[in-house]
Amino acid sequence: METKLQNFQFKLIHRFIPYNKLLHKMKLLSSPNCKYCRTVVDTIERRFFLCPEITKFWRNFVLWWNSFENQFCLEYLSVQN
C-alpha cells in the first residue's frame, strides 16, 4: 500500500511537484513567480528551501523539533536518577 509520504517522495525525486514555473509552462497559471514573494520565478528548490518565507518555516520547524529533543532528554535523565 502506497503512503502519502512515498507518493510525495516519488514526485519530488522525479521533479513533478506542482510548482509555479511548471504550472505556468503548462498554461495553468498566469505567472511563474513564487506565490509568497511574487518577484522571483518559483522552482522546486525555491519552493522548499530558498524562498524567504519558507526559510522562516524551516527555522521554526527546527526550533520546534529541538524543543522535543530537549524535552525527551530531560525526561530521560529524570527517569535515570
C-alpha positions in Angstrom: 0.0 0.0 0.0 1.4 3.3 -1.0 1.6 6.0 1.6 1.3 9.8 1.1 5.0 10.1 2.0 6.1 7.6 -0.6 3.9 9.4 -3.2 5.5 12.7 -2.3 9.0 11.3 -2.4 8.4 9.9 -5.8 7.1 13.2 -7.1 10.0 15.1 -5.6 12.6 12.7 -7.0 11.1 12.9 -10.4 10.6 16.7 -10.2 6.9 16.6 -10.6 5.8 18.7 -7.7 3.4 21.3 -8.9 5.5 24.5 -8.6 4.5 27.7 -10.4 7.2 27.6 -13.1 5.9 24.2 -14.2 2.2 25.2 -13.9 2.9 28.3 -15.9 4.6 26.3 -18.6 1.5 24.1 -18.8 -0.6 27.2 -19.1 -2.4 26.6 -15.8 -1.1 29.7 -14.1 -0.7 33.2 -15.4 2.6 33.8 -13.6 5.6 31.6 -12.9 6.5 33.7 -9.8 6.7 32.5 -6.3 3.3 32.8 -4.6 4.9 34.2 -1.4 7.3 36.9 -2.6 5.9 37.3 -6.1 9.1 38.6 -7.5 11.2 35.5 -8.4 10.3 32.5 -10.5 9.2 29.6 -8.5 11.2 26.4 -8.7 11.2 23.2 -6.7 14.4 24.4 -4.9 12.9 27.7 -4.2 9.6 26.2 -3.1 11.3 24.0 -0.4 14.5 25.8 0.6 15.2 29.2 -0.9 12.1 31.4 -0.5 12.5 33.7 2.5 9.0 32.7 3.7 10.0 29.0 3.5 13.2 29.6 5.3 11.2 31.1 8.2 9.1 27.9 8.3 12.2 25.7 8.4 13.8 27.8 11.1 10.7 27.5 13.2 10.4 23.8 12.5 14.0 23.2 13.7 13.3 25.1 16.9 10.1 23.1 17.4 11.9 19.8 16.7 14.8 20.7 19.1 12.3 21.5 21.8 11.1 17.9 21.7 14.6 16.6 21.7 15.5 18.7 24.7 12.2 17.7 26.5 12.9 14.0 25.8 16.5 14.3 27.1 15.2 15.9 30.3 12.6 13.3 30.8 15.1 10.5 30.2 17.5 12.0 32.6 14.9 12.4 35.3 13.9 8.7 34.9 17.5 7.6 35.2 18.0 9.4 38.5 
